[in-house]
Amino acid sequence: MTYDHFVPFQGLDGGHRMTLYTWGKPRYFPELPCPVRRYFDVAPDARVLAHCHWQINPSAHPTLIALHGLEGSSRAHYMHGLADKAYRVGLNVVLLNQRNCGDTEHLSKGLYHSGLSTDPAAVIQELINVDRLNTIGIVGYSLGGNVGIKLAGDYGANPPEQLRAICAVSPTMDLGRCVDALERRENTLYEWNFVRNLKKRMRRKARALPGLFDLRQLNEVKTVRQFDEIYTAPHHGFNDAADYYYRASSLRVVDNITIPTLILSAVDDPFVPHEQFSEQAISNNSHITTLITEYGGHCGFYTSPETGFDGYWAEQTALQFILEQIRAS
């Protein structure tokens, strides 16, 4: 495990302060061109939406796929921040929505879950076969980080040769441990916000596809674990929430990874415990680098801006890692 000297912006040397500040701080990207909408059929009954920023002659440029976190979307500030940095250095950028996210509840019959790595796998295959893209990297945040790492583990010894690197920022690699942390008293605000958005999505889903979902128990849901027990787990064929957390956790397959992978997280993350990144399955895998900072919060990592740098250190670090692996391959 590597500890890097990340210096938080003045006054943000606490996990809650950093997380909430970066979540609420407005960001603007006037030089990032308007994206092109692209739909990918990832299963017979599921279609996902990506917002894509293509360079001229896309096949001549590397491509970055970004995966957002729980109840996020391609519109999340860190997705746009990463896109802005990557596009400026010549990469195509594909901001991929999880199923039903980004106002796409009508496009998929089912729900999404935290380990649904088959969806980005289908997107990658189409980009390779149809778009003839030959150099691809992935950056995932939180839930998206777990999906990205699980994808690498699922590929095992046979990843597509075009997939050169993966970076996961604040990844929920051990879902059970992360849900336990989310249920601590000091994290009530985060859990309330996640549950509120999950319930809103279920109601939108029921309106888009009448008769498929029973919402009679929805009002009783107060925690993410309850939501997963009642809706996520049974819908996807898991025995219960505990079975879902185990089987969908990327930590279970991380020892299979053969793609250069960076795990970037912070000790003061309020609900992604850093202890999970010390597991032997990670430390024994030479393809994985861990970069754990003392400060940074959850997907925060805001430092003092400089000329040409907006202060969002994790976006810069993730992109640097992807570019280094592309150049080395």
PECORFEN-V641733 format. One record per residue. N is the residue number from 1. RES is the residue in one letter. PHI is phi in degrees with one decimal (999 if undefined). OMEGA is omega as a letter, one per 20 degrees, with the letter a starting at -180 (* if undefined). Layout:
n = <N | N>
res = <RES | RES>
phi = <PHI | PHI>
omega = <OMEGA | OMEGA>
This chain:
n = <1 | 2 | 3 | 4 | 5 | 6 | 7 | 8 | 9 | 10 | 11 | 12 | 13 | 14 | 15 | 16 | 17 | 18 | 19 | 20 | 21 | 22 | 23 | 24 | 25 | 26 | 27 | 28 | 29 | 30 | 31 | 32 | 33 | 34 | 35 | 36 | 37 | 38 | 39 | 40 | 41 | 42 | 43 | 44 | 45 | 46 | 47 | 48 | 49 | 50 | 51 | 52 | 53 | 54 | 55 | 56 | 57 | 58 | 59 | 60 | 61 | 62 | 63 | 64 | 65 | 66 | 67 | 68 | 69 | 70 | 71 | 72 | 73 | 74 | 75 | 76 | 77 | 78 | 79 | 80 | 81 | 82 | 83 | 84 | 85 | 86 | 87 | 88 | 89 | 90 | 91 | 92 | 93 | 94 | 95 | 96 | 97 | 98 | 99 | 100 | 101 | 102 | 103 | 104 | 105 | 106 | 107 | 108 | 109 | 110 | 111 | 112 | 113 | 114 | 115 | 116 | 117 | 118 | 119 | 120 | 121 | 122 | 123 | 124 | 125 | 126 | 127 | 128 | 129 | 130 | 131 | 132 | 133 | 134 | 135 | 136 | 137 | 138 | 139 | 140 | 141 | 142 | 143 | 144 | 145 | 146 | 147 | 148 | 149 | 150 | 151 | 152 | 153 | 154 | 155 | 156 | 157 | 158 | 159 | 160 | 161 | 162 | 163 | 164 | 165 | 166 | 167 | 168 | 169 | 170 | 171 | 172 | 173 | 174 | 175 | 176 | 177 | 178 | 179 | 180 | 181 | 182 | 183 | 184 | 185 | 186 | 187 | 188 | 189 | 190 | 191 | 192 | 193 | 194 | 195 | 196 | 197 | 198 | 199 | 200 | 201 | 202 | 203 | 204 | 205 | 206 | 207 | 208 | 209 | 210 | 211 | 212 | 213 | 214 | 215 | 216 | 217 | 218 | 219 | 220 | 221 | 222 | 223 | 224 | 225 | 226 | 227 | 228 | 229 | 230 | 231 | 232 | 233 | 234 | 235 | 236 | 237 | 238 | 239 | 240 | 241 | 242 | 243 | 244 | 245 | 246 | 247 | 248 | 249 | 250 | 251 | 252 | 253 | 254 | 255 | 256 | 257 | 258 | 259 | 260 | 261 | 262 | 263 | 264 | 265 | 266 | 267 | 268 | 269 | 270 | 271 | 272 | 273 | 274 | 275 | 276 | 277 | 278 | 279 | 280 | 281 | 282 | 283 | 284 | 285 | 286 | 287 | 288 | 289 | 290 | 291 | 292 | 293 | 294 | 295 | 296 | 297 | 298 | 299 | 300 | 301 | 302 | 303 | 304 | 305 | 306 | 307 | 308 | 309 | 310 | 311 | 312 | 313 | 314 | 315 | 316 | 317 | 318 | 319 | 320 | 321 | 322 | 323 | 324 | 325 | 326 | 327 | 328 | 329>
res = <M | T | Y | D | H | F | V | P | F | Q | G | L | D | G | G | H | R | M | T | L | Y | T | W | G | K | P | R | Y | F | P | E | L | P | C | P | V | R | R | Y | F | D | V | A | P | D | A | R | V | L | A | H | C | H | W | Q | I | N | P | S | A | H | P | T | L | I | A | L | H | G | L | E | G | S | S | R | A | H | Y | M | H | G | L | A | D | K | A | Y | R | V | G | L | N | V | V | L | L | N | Q | R | N | C | G | D | T | E | H | L | S | K | G | L | Y | H | S | G | L | S | T | D | P | A | A | V | I | Q | E | L | I | N | V | D | R | L | N | T | I | G | I | V | G | Y | S | L | G | G | N | V | G | I | K | L | A | G | D | Y | G | A | N | P | P | E | Q | L | R | A | I | C | A | V | S | P | T | M | D | L | G | R | C | V | D | A | L | E | R | R | E | N | T | L | Y | E | W | N | F | V | R | N | L | K | K | R | M | R | R | K | A | R | A | L | P | G | L | F | D | L | R | Q | L | N | E | V | K | T | V | R | Q | F | D | E | I | Y | T | A | P | H | H | G | F | N | D | A | A | D | Y | Y | Y | R | A | S | S | L | R | V | V | D | N | I | T | I | P | T | L | I | L | S | A | V | D | D | P | F | V | P | H | E | Q | F | S | E | Q | A | I | S | N | N | S | H | I | T | T | L | I | T | E | Y | G | G | H | C | G | F | Y | T | S | P | E | T | G | F | D | G | Y | W | A | E | Q | T | A | L | Q | F | I | L | E | Q | I | R | A | S>
phi = <999 | -106.8 | -103.3 | -104.5 | -84.8 | -97.2 | -104.7 | -69.3 | -56.9 | -52.7 | 90.3 | -110.2 | -87.9 | -152.0 | -59.4 | -67.8 | -60.6 | -64.9 | -61.1 | -72.9 | -63.8 | -71.3 | -66.4 | -97.2 | -74.8 | -64.7 | -134.1 | -133.4 | -134.3 | -65.1 | -91.0 | -81.8 | -67.1 | -62.0 | -78.2 | -98.4 | -77.3 | -139.1 | -106.5 | -122.9 | -85.6 | -99.7 | -161.3 | -56.2 | -118.4 | -144.1 | -130.6 | -120.0 | -109.5 | -122.5 | -103.7 | -115.0 | -113.7 | -97.3 | -74.9 | -64.1 | 59.2 | -55.0 | -66.9 | -90.1 | -125.7 | -64.9 | -125.7 | -109.2 | -103.3 | -111.4 | -118.7 | -85.7 | -93.1 | -56.3 | 58.2 | -94.2 | -167.5 | -65.6 | -88.4 | -58.7 | -59.9 | -71.2 | -67.3 | -68.4 | -63.0 | -64.9 | -60.3 | -61.3 | -66.8 | -69.1 | -64.3 | -66.3 | -101.8 | 99.4 | -95.0 | -70.5 | -131.5 | -116.1 | -91.9 | -96.3 | -85.0 | -65.3 | -51.2 | 76.4 | -88.8 | 69.1 | 62.5 | -121.5 | -56.7 | -78.5 | -89.4 | -131.7 | -68.3 | -106.4 | -99.2 | -111.6 | -143.3 | -73.8 | -124.3 | -80.6 | -77.3 | -66.4 | -69.2 | -62.8 | -62.4 | -66.4 | -63.8 | -59.2 | -62.7 | -68.3 | -63.3 | -75.5 | -78.3 | -94.5 | -88.7 | 59.8 | -85.1 | -115.7 | -143.4 | -132.5 | -128.5 | -127.3 | -125.4 | -121.9 | -114.3 | 56.2 | -56.8 | -63.8 | -67.3 | -62.7 | -61.5 | -64.8 | -69.4 | -64.0 | -58.1 | -63.0 | -66.9 | -66.5 | -64.0 | 59.4 | -79.4 | -128.2 | -73.8 | -59.6 | -63.5 | -75.5 | -84.9 | -99.2 | -165.4 | -136.5 | -125.8 | -120.6 | -103.7 | 50.8 | -77.4 | -87.2 | -70.2 | -112.6 | -61.6 | -61.3 | -66.0 | -69.4 | -66.8 | -57.8 | -66.8 | -61.8 | -84.3 | -66.0 | -55.6 | -69.6 | -106.4 | -56.0 | -62.9 | -63.7 | -65.2 | -57.7 | -67.3 | -60.7 | -65.9 | -56.8 | -71.5 | -61.5 | -69.5 | -61.0 | -65.1 | -62.5 | -68.3 | -64.2 | -62.6 | -65.8 | -70.8 | -71.1 | -130.5 | -58.5 | 89.3 | -89.8 | -128.1 | -91.4 | -98.7 | -62.3 | -95.5 | -63.0 | -64.4 | -79.2 | -74.0 | -119.8 | -132.4 | -62.7 | -61.9 | -64.0 | -60.8 | -67.1 | -66.8 | -86.5 | -116.6 | -60.7 | -61.4 | -65.0 | -63.9 | -99.5 | 84.2 | -82.4 | -66.1 | -166.4 | -62.2 | -62.8 | -65.2 | -60.8 | -60.9 | -68.5 | -74.3 | -92.5 | -76.7 | -69.2 | -59.0 | -70.1 | -121.1 | -64.8 | -70.6 | -86.2 | -67.4 | -124.8 | -99.4 | -54.8 | -134.8 | -114.5 | -107.0 | -121.0 | -153.5 | -127.3 | -63.2 | -92.2 | -60.0 | -64.2 | -138.4 | -120.6 | -59.6 | -70.9 | -59.5 | -64.4 | -82.5 | -96.0 | -61.2 | -59.8 | -59.8 | -84.2 | -65.9 | -85.4 | -97.8 | -68.5 | -82.6 | -111.8 | -113.2 | -109.7 | -128.8 | -112.7 | -96.4 | -68.8 | -117.3 | 144.6 | 64.1 | -101.5 | 57.0 | -99.1 | 56.5 | -99.1 | -122.0 | -68.5 | -66.3 | -132.9 | -59.1 | 83.1 | -139.1 | -85.8 | 97.6 | -87.9 | -66.9 | -65.1 | -61.9 | -65.0 | -67.4 | -60.4 | -64.9 | -60.1 | -63.3 | -59.6 | -64.6 | -61.7 | -69.8 | -63.9 | -68.2 | -80.3 | -86.5>
omega = <r | r | a | a | r | a | a | r | a | r | a | r | r | a | a | a | a | a | a | r | a | r | a | a | r | r | a | a | a | a | r | a | r | a | r | r | r | r | r | r | a | r | a | a | a | r | r | a | r | r | a | r | a | r | r | a | a | a | r | a | r | a | r | r | r | a | a | a | a | r | r | r | r | r | a | a | a | r | r | r | r | r | a | a | a | a | a | r | r | r | r | r | r | r | a | r | r | r | r | a | a | r | a | a | a | a | a | a | a | r | r | r | a | a | a | a | r | a | r | r | r | r | r | a | r | r | r | a | a | a | r | r | a | r | a | r | a | r | r | a | r | r | r | r | r | r | a | r | r | r | r | r | r | r | r | a | a | r | r | a | a | a | a | a | r | r | r | a | a | a | r | a | r | a | r | r | r | r | r | a | r | a | r | a | a | a | a | a | a | a | r | a | r | a | r | a | r | a | r | a | r | r | r | r | a | r | a | a | a | r | a | a | r | a | a | r | a | a | a | a | r | a | r | r | r | r | a | r | a | a | a | a | a | a | a | r | r | a | a | a | a | r | r | a | a | a | a | a | r | r | a | a | a | a | r | a | r | r | r | a | r | r | a | a | a | r | a | r | a | a | r | a | a | a | a | a | r | a | a | r | r | a | a | a | a | r | a | r | r | r | a | a | r | a | r | a | r | a | a | r | r | r | a | r | r | r | r | a | a | r | a | a | a | r | r | a | r | a | r | r | r | a | r | a | r | a | a | a | *>
